[in-house]
Amino acid sequence: MKINWGTAVVIAFVCFAAFILTFVFLATTQKKYDHELVTQNYYEQEIHLQNDIDSQNLANKLQYNLEISSSNKGVLIHFPDQTSFIKITGIVSFYRPSDQRLDFEIPISLSSSKMLIPDEVLAGGRWDIKIRWHYEGQELLFKKQITY
């Protein structure tokens, strides 16, 4: 049986369309390709964006700022020595872009000017760290991306 070129084009198009539909079906139904929002309350956070920018600019203007370093024990957050660590309050947020289930927040409670986030709660990979801290009536914001 001989197939002319018009029939071959139609067969090729149907095979290509079947491949694409199969690929889309598998990509949308498998759990390993989880489609999730960046954050659950995206629009609410967008409203407070200018406050975040102001807080971050205020923190950048300080002659001292936070330092974050990684070690084999975890992530070490070093608050400025010029501050009284007893007066510092706030929240440290760890955001994992690749997996929403790994996101977590820890309240700041200091017994020295350093705070250690233990290795057990951190998976290897990229983390976006946001530290919102209050000191002497000022709301300050520090952001950093690390690879742990």
N, C-alpha and C positions, 0 to 999 in steps of 0.2 A: 504494500500500500504506500503510495507516494503522498507526502504532505506538502502542500504549497506554502509559500512564504507567509501568506495572510493567516493561515491556520497556525503556523509556528509562532507568529507574533502574539496571537491570542493565547496560546498555551503558555508562552513565556510570561505574559502579563498575569494570567491566572495563578501561575506558580509563585510569582513575585508577591502578588497580593495575599496569597495564602501564607507565605513566609512572614510578611509584615504583620498580619492579623494574629498569627501564632505567637510571634515575638511580643506584641502588645499584650496579649492575653496572659502570657507567662510573667511578664514584667509587672503587671498590675495585681496578680493573684498570689505571688509568692511572698512569704513573710520576710525573706532576707532583703527584699527591695522595699523596705518600709517607707511609705510616703507620709512624712509628718511635717507639721509646721515648724518654723524656727522656734517659736514660743507659743504657748496657748493663748496668751493675752497680748498679741502683737499690737493691736490698735490702741490698747490702753498704754502700753509702753511708748508708743509713738507720740502720744499726747504729752508725755513727760520728757521728751527728748531735749527740749531747750533747757530744762532744769539740770539734766545730766551734763549737757555741754558746759553750762555755767559752773557746776560743781567740779568738773574736770579741769576747766581753766583756772579755777581758784586753787586747786591742788597743784597745778603746774607752776603757779606763781610763787608758791612757797619755796623758801631756800632749802627746805628739806622735804623729802618725799619718801614714799615706800620703796622698798627693794624686795624683789622676789627672786629666789634662787631654788634650783632643784638639787636634791641630794639623793643618796640611796635610801634615806629614811622617809623621804616625802618632799613636799614643797614647803619651803621656809619663807614666811612673810616677815620682813624686818621693818617695824615701825620706827619712825625717826627717834633718835636718842634725845632730841631737844624737847620732846613732848613728855607729858606725864602719862604713862601708859594706863594708869588707873582711870583717867578721864575719857579714854577712847572707847567708843561703842560703835556698833554697826554690824554689817553682814558681809561675809565673803561668799560670792556665788561662783560656782564652777559650772561652766557650760560646755558640753561636748557636742560639737557640730554634727558628728557622724551618728550619734545615738542618744536620743532624748532620755532614755531610761537611766543613763549614767549621770545626768545633771543632779547637782545637790547644792545646798546652802548651809553655811555654818555661821552661827552668831560669833561675833568677836568677843572673847573673854580672855584677857591677858593677865598673866602673872609676871611677865617681863616684857621687854619691848619686842619680843619675837613670838611668832605663832607658827606652829608646825601642823601641817595637814598630813596625816600619816599615809604611808605608801599603800596601805591596805584598801583605802577608799578610792585610789586613783588607778585607772587603767592606762596602759601605754597609749600614746597618741597625742593629738592636739587638744589643748584645753584653752578656752577663753575665760580668763579670770577677771571678775569685776568686784572690786572692794569698795563698798559704800560705807564710809566711816564718818563719825561725828566727833569733833574735838572743839571744846570751848565755844559752842554755839554755831560752829561752821559745819556745813555738810560738804564733805569732800568725796571725790570719786577718782578711783585709780583703775585703769584697765590695762591688761597685758595678755598677750597670747604666748603660750609656752608649748613646747613639745616635751612630754614626760616619757 
